[in-house]
């Protein structure tokens, strides 16, 4: 028997099959474009997404000999799809970075009560959330609103497309701003205020709950050898944290990708006015009965891509010529000691704690002697400083983080991971799990079949790969630099309102 984890991301989808011990048996990936038809809009084509999801599942099934018996989904949050009465897609999915509902988010939540919505959903209002995007459709696309039978996120849309009544995991529902994270049901008060019926939403399901069986007709098209159980998964960050091995309080995932994200395990819900002020949410984790928060930099690893594209032409050309990775070449040119440059890493909207969609980035301290390697390192220091700011907010609110477990492509570079350990002044563990999101989903699928808790499955299979401990001298330098860093945003934000 084998188990499939499907990750449905913003820019692509991936299917990975694992055996009982957590060994990867096969994987497949497909990209799809993010569309920007107007300023502030960011969409993906749901038909293409589902088509690509079916393709990656079919591809992994074609190469494995141990048949899949269950699968689960790790999905991007917030993005949703309007589905018509005959099952037709009525429009593209607005992804998280789509900001067209900014005014609606501000005005509607003010009328409803910002504090009230926080203590129901565990989230502070922001245009990224599903609720405000649906309200934008109500105001601006009345035909879609009128003819819509379902508003489905991608986990539940997959259910719909394999002939199963749409179900949505608790952590995914938590990202919609319509879900009561204590009662684990759609909030009737929020839905009533929005003029929306829960009949147009998927049925919430606990993580690891069996939600249906993929039957023989669609199963054959996907290459399955027999009936396959579909199991409730979760939000991609919570699935990745589970796959990374975050199973105890004090542990926290540090995801390095296009977005840098913290995702800890909390023993119980954590709400406070201070958390609300800092936009630190609270919603379900991918272990039933546990909770989490997410703290993140939306610029994240994108800042290194910007460096490659705008200032890394030499490294890109050399990479093409030699077959090396251009990112590795850029990182290899960084000087060993910390830099004296200060970077405010808001090359896109800020993420937590500020939720400032108008913010801009800054590089401060440039001189004629500044090298490209110093700029590269300073950019990464800036993102790490932003994550240190989030860590400070979390710990001031009573969340104690002892150990970070790093995931994502950035963990392949030891210099980058060590820089993060130095800036945070925390130990960082890198496990040999290359596809944590898919593995977290597959663990939920596996647990539902073998009837063993995911915590035990992880303890049976995971092995530590490498530990990065902070360098005391560097950590002290960064602690002092951090005090200056915290002054940048308040000093510079006045210039963005012009």
VMD Tcl script that draws the C-alpha trace (Angstrom):
set ca {
  {0.00 0.00 0.00}
  {1.11 3.56 -0.69}
  {-0.25 7.00 0.11}
  {-0.55 10.11 -2.04}
  {-0.15 13.74 -1.02}
  {-1.38 16.35 -3.48}
  {-0.21 19.94 -3.04}
  {-2.30 22.54 -4.89}
  {-0.26 25.74 -4.87}
  {-0.64 29.18 -6.36}
  {1.77 28.62 -9.24}
  {1.73 24.85 -9.61}
  {0.63 21.49 -8.24}
  {2.60 18.46 -7.15}
  {1.69 14.85 -6.39}
  {4.03 12.70 -4.32}
  {3.52 9.05 -3.34}
  {5.06 7.66 -0.13}
  {5.33 4.20 1.36}
  {4.56 3.27 4.98}
  {8.04 4.32 6.16}
  {7.79 7.75 4.53}
  {10.04 6.94 1.56}
  {9.20 8.87 -1.58}
  {8.17 6.50 -4.39}
  {7.25 8.94 -7.16}
  {6.56 12.62 -7.74}
  {5.21 14.83 -10.50}
  {4.84 18.61 -10.87}
  {2.99 20.94 -13.23}
  {3.08 24.72 -13.40}
  {0.23 27.07 -14.26}
  {0.36 30.84 -14.65}
  {-0.88 33.50 -12.26}
  {-2.89 35.98 -14.31}
  {-2.90 39.74 -13.69}
  {-5.68 41.16 -15.93}
  {-5.81 44.44 -13.96}
  {-3.60 46.17 -11.37}
  {-4.08 44.50 -7.99}
  {-5.72 41.42 -9.52}
  {-4.14 37.96 -9.26}
  {-6.02 34.95 -10.62}
  {-5.56 31.35 -11.70}
  {-7.73 29.32 -14.08}
  {-9.51 26.62 -12.01}
  {-10.09 24.33 -15.00}
  {-6.37 24.35 -15.74}
  {-5.51 23.75 -12.09}
  {-7.75 20.69 -11.82}
  {-6.51 19.42 -15.20}
  {-2.91 19.69 -14.00}
  {-3.82 18.03 -10.68}
  {-5.28 15.09 -12.60}
  {-2.14 14.96 -14.76}
  {0.29 14.73 -11.84}
  {-1.81 12.06 -10.13}
  {-1.98 10.03 -13.33}
  {1.76 10.39 -13.86}
  {2.79 9.12 -10.42}
  {0.31 6.26 -10.66}
  {1.91 5.21 -13.96}
  {5.32 4.58 -12.37}
  {4.57 3.06 -8.95}
  {4.08 -0.64 -8.34}
  {2.65 -0.29 -4.84}
  {-0.94 0.97 -5.40}
  {-2.28 4.07 -3.68}
  {-5.03 3.33 -1.15}
  {-5.64 6.82 0.23}
  {-4.81 10.43 -0.54}
  {-5.11 13.86 1.00}
  {-4.64 17.45 -0.12}
  {-2.41 20.29 1.00}
  {-3.87 23.45 -0.51}
  {-3.15 27.13 -0.85}
  {-5.40 29.15 1.41}
  {-8.01 31.80 0.61}
  {-8.32 31.20 -3.17}
  {-11.83 30.10 -4.14}
  {-13.84 29.20 -7.23}
  {-17.44 30.14 -8.10}
  {-19.21 27.03 -9.43}
  {-22.50 27.18 -11.35}
  {-25.62 25.08 -10.96}
  {-24.51 22.66 -13.69}
  {-21.01 22.32 -12.30}
  {-19.52 24.87 -14.65}
  {-16.76 27.24 -13.53}
  {-18.13 30.79 -13.51}
  {-14.84 32.65 -13.15}
  {-11.17 32.47 -12.30}
  {-9.99 31.96 -8.73}
  {-8.72 35.02 -6.90}
  {-5.50 33.98 -5.13}
  {-4.20 35.32 -1.82}
  {-2.23 38.24 -3.28}
  {-5.28 39.61 -5.14}
  {-6.01 42.92 -3.40}
  {-9.09 44.19 -5.24}
  {-11.25 43.73 -2.13}
  {-9.15 46.10 0.00}
  {-11.89 48.70 0.52}
  {-14.54 46.05 1.13}
  {-12.36 44.36 3.76}
  {-11.89 47.65 5.56}
  {-15.47 48.89 5.45}
  {-17.35 45.60 5.91}
  {-15.26 44.47 8.87}
  {-15.59 47.92 10.47}
  {-19.38 47.64 10.22}
  {-19.42 44.05 11.48}
  {-16.87 44.68 14.21}
  {-13.16 44.00 13.74}
  {-12.73 42.60 17.23}
  {-15.85 40.45 16.90}
  {-14.68 38.88 13.64}
  {-11.25 38.23 15.18}
  {-12.64 36.37 18.18}
  {-14.83 34.20 15.91}
  {-12.36 33.42 13.12}
  {-9.02 33.97 14.84}
  {-7.98 36.32 12.02}
  {-7.80 40.08 11.52}
  {-9.49 41.40 8.37}
  {-7.39 41.63 5.20}
  {-8.29 41.63 1.49}
  {-6.53 38.28 1.03}
  {-9.34 36.40 2.80}
  {-12.07 34.55 0.91}
  {-14.99 36.38 2.55}
  {-14.03 39.77 1.15}
  {-13.28 38.39 -2.30}
  {-16.76 36.80 -2.36}
  {-18.28 40.12 -1.29}
  {-16.40 41.78 -4.15}
  {-18.17 39.40 -6.55}
  {-21.49 40.23 -4.90}
  {-20.91 43.96 -5.53}
  {-19.20 43.83 -8.91}
  {-20.27 40.61 -10.66}
  {-23.95 40.17 -9.76}
  {-24.54 37.56 -12.48}
  {-21.90 35.27 -10.97}
  {-23.32 35.87 -7.49}
  {-26.83 35.02 -8.69}
  {-25.90 31.91 -10.66}
  {-23.35 30.48 -8.23}
  {-24.20 27.15 -6.63}
  {-20.94 26.80 -4.67}
  {-18.01 28.90 -3.58}
  {-15.26 26.29 -3.23}
  {-11.61 26.43 -2.20}
  {-9.30 24.09 -4.08}
  {-9.40 21.21 -1.59}
  {-13.20 21.07 -1.83}
  {-13.16 21.77 -5.59}
  {-11.08 18.62 -6.00}
  {-13.75 16.68 -4.08}
  {-16.38 18.07 -6.42}
  {-14.40 17.08 -9.50}
  {-13.95 13.46 -8.39}
  {-17.65 13.07 -7.65}
  {-17.53 13.46 -3.85}
  {-19.65 15.92 -1.88}
  {-17.38 18.94 -1.26}
  {-15.61 18.80 2.11}
  {-13.13 21.32 3.47}
  {-10.61 20.67 6.24}
  {-10.79 22.78 9.38}
  {-7.51 24.57 8.72}
  {-8.54 25.43 5.14}
  {-11.93 26.67 6.34}
  {-10.08 28.77 8.90}
  {-8.44 30.75 6.09}
  {-11.78 31.92 4.64}
  {-12.72 34.34 7.48}
  {-16.13 32.68 7.66}
  {-15.30 29.79 10.02}
  {-15.74 29.62 13.78}
  {-12.43 28.08 14.84}
  {-13.72 27.09 18.29}
  {-17.07 25.60 17.29}
  {-15.64 24.18 14.04}
  {-18.56 25.28 11.92}
  {-19.38 28.09 9.54}
  {-20.24 31.22 11.50}
  {-23.94 31.87 11.03}
  {-23.44 35.45 12.23}
  {-20.81 36.23 9.59}
  {-22.70 34.45 6.81}
  {-25.92 36.26 7.69}
  {-24.15 39.62 7.59}
  {-22.63 38.70 4.21}
  {-25.93 37.44 2.80}
  {-24.41 34.04 2.12}
  {-25.86 30.59 2.82}
  {-23.72 27.78 4.20}
  {-25.36 25.58 1.54}
  {-23.01 27.28 -0.93}
  {-19.96 26.22 1.07}
  {-18.29 22.86 1.59}
  {-18.93 20.80 4.72}
  {-16.12 21.24 7.28}
  {-14.12 18.12 8.17}
  {-11.52 17.44 10.86}
  {-7.94 16.78 9.68}
  {-7.50 13.11 8.87}
  {-11.25 12.47 8.56}
  {-12.23 10.22 5.66}
  {-14.43 12.34 3.41}
  {-15.29 9.88 0.66}
  {-14.06 7.25 -1.80}
  {-12.88 7.94 -5.33}
  {-14.92 5.49 -7.35}
  {-13.77 3.19 -10.16}
  {-14.83 5.39 -13.09}
  {-12.86 8.51 -12.16}
  {-10.24 6.35 -10.42}
  {-9.37 4.57 -13.66}
  {-8.92 7.91 -15.41}
  {-6.46 8.92 -12.69}
  {-4.58 5.62 -12.88}
  {-5.63 4.29 -9.48}
  {-5.66 0.48 -9.26}
  {-8.68 0.34 -6.95}
  {-10.91 2.45 -4.69}
  {-9.00 5.28 -3.01}
  {-10.04 6.98 0.21}
  {-10.02 10.79 0.12}
  {-9.00 12.22 3.50}
  {-9.35 15.77 4.81}
  {-5.98 17.52 4.60}
  {-5.29 21.14 5.34}
  {-3.88 24.54 4.57}
  {-0.51 24.18 2.84}
  {1.46 25.79 5.65}
  {-0.04 23.52 8.32}
  {0.47 20.43 6.15}
  {4.08 21.40 5.54}
  {4.63 21.94 9.26}
  {3.23 18.48 9.98}
  {5.37 16.93 7.25}
  {8.43 18.68 8.65}
  {7.83 17.09 12.04}
  {6.22 19.87 14.07}
  {4.32 17.70 16.55}
  {5.13 19.19 19.97}
  {4.70 22.61 21.63}
  {7.84 24.72 21.26}
  {8.46 23.43 17.74}
  {7.90 25.71 14.76}
  {8.25 25.30 11.01}
  {10.34 27.88 9.21}
  {9.32 27.62 5.56}
  {11.65 29.14 3.00}
  {10.01 29.69 -0.34}
  {8.44 32.53 -2.26}
  {6.87 33.38 1.10}
  {8.81 32.89 4.34}
  {6.53 31.57 7.06}
  {6.50 30.45 10.69}
  {3.96 27.81 11.67}
  {4.17 26.49 15.28}
  {2.09 23.93 17.13}
  {-0.10 25.36 19.90}
  {-1.72 23.15 22.51}
  {-4.84 25.31 22.68}
  {-6.40 28.35 21.01}
  {-4.54 31.59 21.64}
  {-6.50 34.85 21.36}
  {-5.52 38.25 22.71}
  {-5.82 41.92 21.86}
  {-2.04 42.00 21.40}
  {-2.12 39.15 18.89}
  {-4.92 40.92 17.07}
  {-2.95 44.18 16.93}
  {-0.02 42.32 15.41}
  {-2.25 40.42 12.94}
  {-1.15 37.06 14.33}
  {-3.97 34.62 13.72}
  {-5.11 31.46 15.48}
  {-6.72 28.54 13.67}
  {-6.69 24.74 13.48}
  {-3.50 22.77 13.00}
  {-3.37 19.54 10.99}
  {-3.54 17.48 14.18}
  {-7.08 17.40 15.54}
  {-7.42 19.41 18.73}
  {-4.21 21.42 18.17}
  {-3.92 24.98 16.90}
  {-1.40 27.17 15.15}
  {-0.64 30.65 13.94}
  {1.19 31.81 10.84}
  {3.65 34.67 10.73}
  {5.07 35.50 7.36}
  {6.95 37.79 5.00}
  {5.19 37.98 1.64}
  {8.44 39.10 -0.02}
  {10.32 36.12 1.44}
  {12.54 34.23 -0.97}
  {11.22 36.38 -3.82}
  {13.84 38.91 -2.76}
  {16.58 36.54 -3.95}
  {14.75 36.04 -7.25}
  {14.64 39.83 -7.65}
  {18.38 39.94 -7.03}
  {18.97 37.28 -9.66}
  {16.74 38.91 -12.26}
  {17.82 42.52 -11.77}
  {21.46 42.35 -10.66}
  {22.48 38.75 -11.29}
  {22.92 38.70 -15.06}
  {26.56 37.61 -14.71}
  {25.66 34.70 -12.43}
  {22.75 33.71 -14.66}
  {24.97 33.62 -17.75}
  {27.63 31.65 -15.86}
  {25.00 29.20 -14.65}
  {23.80 28.58 -18.20}
  {27.39 28.06 -19.35}
  {28.48 25.76 -16.52}
  {25.22 24.06 -15.54}
  {25.34 25.50 -12.03}
  {22.50 27.12 -10.09}
  {22.49 30.96 -10.39}
  {21.21 31.26 -6.82}
  {24.15 29.22 -5.55}
  {26.57 31.47 -7.41}
  {24.99 34.57 -5.86}
  {25.05 33.09 -2.37}
  {28.65 31.91 -2.74}
  {29.71 35.53 -3.29}
  {28.32 36.70 0.06}
  {30.98 37.86 2.55}
  {31.31 35.72 5.72}
  {30.71 38.46 8.30}
  {27.34 40.20 8.82}
  {26.86 43.34 6.75}
  {26.46 46.94 7.89}
  {23.60 47.47 5.43}
  {19.98 47.70 6.56}
  {17.23 46.33 4.34}
  {13.51 46.84 4.80}
  {12.30 43.79 2.84}
  {8.93 45.09 1.69}
  {9.38 44.43 -2.01}
  {5.70 43.42 -1.91}
  {3.02 43.87 0.76}
  {4.33 43.30 4.27}
  {2.55 40.24 5.64}
  {2.58 40.06 9.44}
  {2.72 41.97 11.67}
  {1.73 45.13 9.74}
  {-0.54 43.97 6.87}
  {0.54 47.09 4.96}
  {-0.35 46.71 1.28}
  {1.26 50.06 0.37}
  {4.67 49.39 1.92}
  {7.89 49.75 -0.06}
  {11.34 48.25 0.37}
  {14.59 50.06 1.14}
  {18.33 49.38 1.13}
  {20.15 51.74 3.48}
  {23.87 52.29 3.88}
  {25.11 51.85 0.28}
  {28.58 53.20 -0.57}
  {30.83 53.14 -3.61}
  {32.71 50.29 -1.94}
  {29.57 48.15 -1.41}
  {29.80 44.84 -3.27}
  {27.08 42.81 -4.92}
  {27.77 40.02 -2.44}
  {27.08 42.40 0.44}
  {23.80 43.48 -1.15}
  {22.75 39.84 -1.59}
  {23.53 39.06 2.03}
  {21.84 42.24 3.27}
  {18.64 41.32 1.41}
  {18.54 37.94 3.13}
  {19.39 39.55 6.46}
  {16.43 41.90 5.96}
  {13.96 39.07 5.44}
  {15.42 37.20 8.44}
  {15.11 40.40 10.53}
  {11.44 40.63 9.55}
  {10.94 37.06 10.69}
  {12.78 37.88 13.92}
  {10.29 40.72 14.42}
  {7.45 38.22 14.05}
  {9.17 35.85 16.47}
  {9.43 38.66 19.03}
  {5.70 39.37 18.67}
  {4.86 35.68 19.06}
  {6.99 35.23 22.16}
  {5.67 38.42 23.76}
  {2.22 36.88 23.36}
  {3.22 33.77 25.27}
  {4.16 31.45 22.39}
  {7.47 29.87 23.33}
  {9.54 28.67 20.39}
  {12.53 26.49 21.22}
  {13.37 24.89 17.89}
  {12.75 25.73 14.26}
  {12.43 23.03 11.62}
  {13.27 24.45 8.21}
  {11.56 23.39 5.00}
  {11.57 24.58 1.42}
  {14.12 25.08 -1.32}
  {16.19 27.54 0.70}
  {17.27 24.80 3.10}
  {19.53 23.35 0.40}
  {21.96 26.22 0.96}
  {23.77 25.83 4.27}
  {25.07 29.40 4.30}
  {21.55 30.80 4.03}
  {20.22 28.50 6.76}
  {23.11 29.42 9.07}
  {22.39 33.12 8.48}
  {18.82 32.55 9.68}
  {20.00 30.71 12.80}
  {22.36 33.59 13.58}
  {19.72 36.29 13.07}
  {17.02 34.48 15.05}
  {19.52 33.27 17.64}
  {17.70 29.93 17.59}
  {18.60 26.38 16.63}
  {17.34 25.32 13.18}
  {16.91 21.66 12.24}
  {16.75 20.51 8.62}
  {15.18 17.09 8.08}
  {15.65 15.01 4.95}
  {12.05 15.66 3.83}
  {12.10 17.41 0.48}
  {8.33 17.69 -0.01}
  {6.97 18.52 3.43}
  {3.53 19.69 2.25}
  {2.83 16.56 0.27}
  {4.28 14.41 3.03}
  {2.07 16.06 5.66}
  {-0.98 15.36 3.52}
  {0.16 11.79 2.85}
  {0.65 11.24 6.61}
  {-2.99 12.17 7.20}
  {-4.03 9.78 4.42}
  {-1.82 7.04 5.85}
  {-3.03 7.54 9.41}
  {-6.65 7.10 8.34}
  {-5.86 3.67 6.89}
  {-3.35 2.20 9.34}
  {-5.15 3.73 12.36}
  {-1.94 5.07 13.88}
  {-1.70 8.74 15.01}
  {0.39 10.93 12.72}
  {2.71 11.74 15.64}
  {3.70 8.07 15.92}
  {4.08 7.73 12.16}
  {6.48 10.67 12.17}
  {8.49 9.34 15.09}
  {8.81 6.02 13.27}
  {10.10 7.54 10.04}
  {11.84 10.90 10.45}
  {15.57 11.33 10.85}
  {17.46 14.54 11.53}
  {19.63 15.64 8.66}
  {21.52 18.64 9.99}
  {21.43 21.06 12.93}
  {22.38 24.72 12.60}
  {23.21 26.39 15.90}
  {23.65 30.18 16.09}
  {27.16 31.55 16.08}
  {27.37 33.52 19.38}
  {29.36 36.42 17.92}
  {27.12 36.81 14.88}
  {23.98 36.42 16.99}
  {25.12 39.25 19.27}
  {25.80 41.51 16.26}
  {22.35 40.77 14.80}
  {20.62 41.34 18.15}
  {22.08 44.87 18.19}
  {21.24 45.41 14.52}
  {17.69 44.27 15.16}
  {17.07 47.18 17.52}
  {17.89 49.56 14.66}
  {15.86 47.49 12.19}
  {12.72 47.93 14.27}
  {12.94 51.69 13.75}
  {12.92 51.49 9.93}
  {9.24 50.87 9.26}
  {7.90 53.64 11.57}
  {10.46 56.08 10.11}
  {9.84 55.32 6.43}
  {6.13 54.52 6.16}
  {5.20 58.24 5.96}
  {6.81 58.40 2.49}
  {4.54 55.68 1.04}
  {1.33 57.66 1.50}
  {2.27 60.29 -1.07}
}
mol new
graphics top color blue
foreach p $ca { graphics top sphere $p radius 0.5 }
foreach p [lrange $ca 0 end-1] q [lrange $ca 1 end] { graphics top cylinder $p $q radius 0.2 }
display resetview
